[in-house]
């Protein structure tokens, strides 16, 4: 059985790999010249199941108003002429309540915990190195109010059986020794020892090579035009003016998914949430992070690679815009200097990047079947694409192979919209 995977980011590449393991003949269609050169290229590097938290949460609308007036705001909104931007914002606002937050948090943790387990199995099965570390993630609280608010997430962690450690400032310095130098700025932290880190780009490149060994074909610089269909039957997909057919199709196009499937009458309210990162050479390994720190104040992750520190985060709603905003670089540099002043060389070769995270208004990805028997979707993972990649790929492969998935898929497919 032949499967076309549309999209070669971390989601598309992992999906192709797990499909090939099931014995499918797989071809990946990618518009760029390499895998993982869109949202997967320079993300924050965190594999953080326990911190899989919906942005749509109680209190966020009020916080968002305050953020818009802040110099180092984690969120910025630039009005466009695209009505989908305003629909997305309204729909997201409607999910900012306790009931929806609990539902969406459970879904995110469910997929992410599973995905971490799938990645662990993969690491045991094949030789794949991607500057990975299994040393946990620390959510850093600068205020008592932030520390007190963590109780809501802790309730969900308890319910899901996720190990955690609630730390005071001294405990934070014990987990991340370099932070002892700035302990006066820290109230406490929430550490999840089961979380991991790794270079998403390097992982995707290495896994693509493993997929090729299983027979997966990667075709780059391809222009996807549209699906051809009759009724609920997908007849093929037009690529560079030519029709190509398969037994099954998986759409892994990230933020570009809605436009491509809209002619089919499918609504996937995925919107590009623009994020930023800088990558800083390490100058003093003892003064650099041990693993990943999430700065709750600025919504920025600081991740340790072998010889680099990656700071990534923030969000801008401004459509398909790839402009590098120098204000975002300034914020990321400020946080690095504030927390790890002796760890990274901010005067040296610092790379600044932006990418478009595919965000849904309920912050849960779209994974699974559609009303078209030959068409599946694996998209909309937002800021958690790297965290969810392996699990979402295994789920997709199981569904296409008509196998019973290892975890519940309730609430994940496109029918919830």
N, C-alpha and C positions, 0 to 999 in steps of 0.2 A: 504494500500500500504506500502510495506516494503522498507526502505532506509538504506543502509550501509554508514556510515560516516567514512572515512579512515583518522585517525589522531585525537588525543585528546588534542591538545593544545587549546589556547583560541579561535582560529578560528573554529576548529572542534567541541568544546564543545558548543559554542554559536550557531553554525549551527544546531547541534543536538537539542538544546533546542527550537529553533524557528520552526524546522520541527515538533517536537512533539506537539507544540501548534497548528499546522495546522492539527493535527490528524493522522500524519504518525506514523507507527511502526518503531522505530529508534534503530539501534545498532551502537555503536562507537567502532572501532577497533584501539587499541593503542599499540605500541611496547614497551613502558616503563610501569612501575608499577603503575603510577599515572597520573592524568591529569596535563597539564601545566608544565611538567618537562623538556621541551626542550627550545626553544627560549622564551617561556612565563614565565619562572621561576623567573627571577630576572631582568626584563627589567627596563627601566627608570621610569615607572609608570605614564607617562604623557598621557593624553587624549587631544590632541592638534590639533583640526581641522584647526585652522588658520595658524599653522606652518607646515602644510602638504606640504612640499616643496621638489621638486625633487632634488636629489643629482646631477643629470645630468643637469647642468646649464651653461650658458655662463661664461667664465672665470675660470671654475673649472679645466680644463686641466693644465693651467698655475699654479694655486694654488696647484694642486696635485704635480707638480714637486718641488715646494718650500716645501711642507709638507714632502716630502720624505727625505729632508735634515734637518728637524727640530726634536729636541729631544722629544718634546711633540706633535708630529704630530697627527692630527685627522684621517689620512689615512696612511696605510702601505700596501705594496704589496710584497708578497713573491712568486717568480716564482715557478710554479709546472709543472708537465708533462701532466697536464690535459688541452687539447685544449679548453674545454668549458670556462676555465678561460680567455683565450685570446680573444675568441669570445665575451664573456660578456663585457670585457673591451673595445673592438672595438665598439660594438653596443652601449654601454653607451656613448662613445666618440661622436658617431654620433648624439646623442640626446642633446649634449651640445651647443645648439643654441637657439636663442630667440624664434623662432617659436615653436619648440618642447617643450621648457620649459613652455611656456604659455599654450599649450594644456595639458601637463601632470599636471601642477599646478592646472588647472581647474578641471581635473578629480579627483585629490587627495582631493581637498577642497570639491568638490561635495559629494564624498562618506563620508568623515570625518565629515562634518557638519551634514549630514543625520544620521550618526552613533551616534553622540552625542545626537541627538534628540531621536533616538531609545533607547539609554541607559537611558535618562531621563524618558521616558515612562515606561521602565522596572522598574526603581527605584520606580515609583509611583504604579506599579501593584503588585510587590512582595516585601517582606521584605528581602533585601540583603545589607549587610554592608561589605565594603572592604577597610576601612580606606580612604574613598573617601572624596574629598574636591572640592567645586565648587568656586574656588577663582582665576581663571585665570592663565595665563602663561606670563612670562616676558622674552623676548629675550634681552639679555644683550650685549651692544656694548662697547667695550673698546677703540675704535678709531673713529675718525670723519668719516673716509672712510667707516667703517661698517654702521654707522648711515646714511650716504648719500645713500648707496646702498640699504637701506630698502625701498626706494621709489618705486622700481619695485614690491616688494611684496605688498606694500600698494595699488598700482593700482589694483592688483588682488583682494585684500580684499574689496576694494570699489565696484568693479564690482560684487562680490559675495554677497555683503551686510553684510559683517562680521564686527562687531564693533571692534574698535581698539583705542589705546591711544599711541601717540608718546610722549615720556618723555625725559626730560633732566636729568642730574645727580640728581638734587634735587627731581624730580618726581619719579625717580627710588627708592630713599630712602623712599619716601612716600608709595610706593607700597610694598616694601620689607625693613622694618625698619632696619634689621640687616646689610644691605649693607651700611648704613650711616657711619659705622666704616671704610669702605674701599672706600669711595666716590671718592677719588683721582685717583682710577684705572678705573673709569667708566665715559664714555662720555654721554651715554643715553640708552634708551631702547624702545622697541615696546611691549606694553602690550595688550593682548587679554583677556578681562574679561570673555568671554564665555567659555574658556577652563577649563579643570578639571584635577584632579589627582586621583590615586587610585592604590592599590596593585593588579596587574594583576593575580598573582598566587592565592591570596585569593579570588578574584572575580570568577575565573574559578572553583575553588574548591566549592564555594558556589553555583554557577550556575549549576554545575554538580549534586549537591544534588537536586536542584529544577527540573532538567531534569529527574532524576530518579523517582521523584514523579509523573511525567507525563508519566512514563513507559519506558524511555530510558534505554537501557542496555549498560553498559560500560564493555568491555572485554580488560583486560590488558595483558602485556607480550605476545603479539601476533606477529607473523612474517608474514608480507605481502609478498607474493612471486610474483604474476603476475595476470593479467587479462586473462581470456579465452574469445575469441570472434570469431565470424564468420561474415565476411563482416563488416557492421556497427552495429552489434548486440552484446552487451556484454552478454556473457553467464554465467559469474560468476567470482569470484575472489578466488585465491588459498591462503588459510591462514593456515600456519603450515601443509602444505601438503594436506589439504582437501579443496574441492570446496564448496564455499558458494554462494548462489544466493539471489538476491533482485530485486525489481522493478526499483530502481534507486540507483546510486552510486555517492557519492560526495568525491572528492579527496581534502583533507585538510592536506597535508603532508609537507607543508612548503618547505624547501630547498631540500627535498627528492622527491618532485613532479616530476621533469623532468625525472629522471631515471625510475620512476614507470610507467609513461605514454608513454615513448619513444617507446616501442614495439608496441604501438597502432598507431604509425605514427604521434603522436602529439608533437609539439615543443613548450615547455614552457621554455624560456630562463631564468630560475630562478637560481641564484647562491648564495651560502652561504657567506654572508657578516658578518664576525665575529665581535661581539661587546663585550664590557666588562662593568662590574658594580662593585661598592663596596657599602656596606650597613653599615652605621655608627650609633652607638647609639647617641641619643641627650643628651647633658649634660646641655645645657641652652636653654630652649624653646624660650626665647626672642631673642636669638642670632642665631636661626636657620631660614631657609626659611619659609615663610608663605605658599607658594604653589610651583610652578615649575619655575626655572630660566633656560634659555637656554644660555649658554656661547658661543657666536658666534665665539670667537677666537679659542676655542678648540673643538667645536661641541659636547659639553657635557651638559646633562640635570642634574640639581640638584633638587630633588623632596622631599617634606616633607610628611612623613607618621606620624602616631600618635607619636611614640617615636623613629623614625629612620629617617636618611637622606639617600636617594639613589642617587648615582651619576652614570650615565650611558651614554655610547656613544662610539665614535671613531669607526674605521672600519679597518679591516684587510682582504685582499683578499689572502687566502692561502688554499682554499679548505675546506674539512671536517676535520678541525683541532681544537681540544678542549684544546690545551695546554694553561695554564694560564701564560701569558707573564708578568713577574714582572715589566717591563717598563710601561705597561698600568696601573698597580696598582699605580705605582709611580706618573704618571700623574694625576690620579683621586684623590689621596691623596693631591697632590700639589694644585689642584683647590679647594678642600674643605678647606684646610688650608688658601688659599689665600683669599677666599670670606667669609668664615664663621669660622674664627679662634677660636671663643669661642662657636660655636654651637654644634660641634660634637666631640666625644672622639676618636681621631685617634690612641690613644695608647691602646685602649681597644679591644673589640671583634668586629673587622672589618671583614666582609665576602667579599671575592673576587670571582667573577663569570664570566664565558664567555658563550655566546650562539651564534648560527648561524642564523642570520636574512635572510629570503628568499627574495632576491632582484631581481627585473627585471631591464633590462637596461634602460627602460623608467621610472622606479620607480613607475609604476602604477600596482596594483594587477591584477591577472587573476581571474575574477569572471563570471561564467555563463555557457552556454551550450557549447557542443562540437559537432563534426560531428556524434558522437554516441548518439542516442536519450536517452539512459539510463545513460549517464555519464555527470556529472557536475564537475566543478573545482572551488575551493575557496582557492587560495594560492598566494604567491608572494607579501605579504604586506610590506616586508622590515622592516624598523624601525617603521612602523605605524600599526602593527598588533593589538595592544591594542586599539589604536585610532579608527580603522576601524571595529573592530570585530563585534559589534552588528549590524551595518548597513549592512556589507557584509553578515552576517548570515540571516538577514531579506530579503535582495535581493535574496539570494539563495533559501530560503524557498518559496518566492513568485514565482520564476521562476519554481521551481519543482512542485508547486501547480497550475501552469498555471494561476497565477494571474498577473495583471499588476502592476509592481513595482511602488512605490511612487515617485521615481526619475528616471531620464534617465540612461540607462545602456550602452549608446553609448561609444564605445572605450574600454570596460572593458573585453570582452571575448577573448578567445585565437585566434580568427580569425585575430586579428590585427598583428599577427606574420606570 
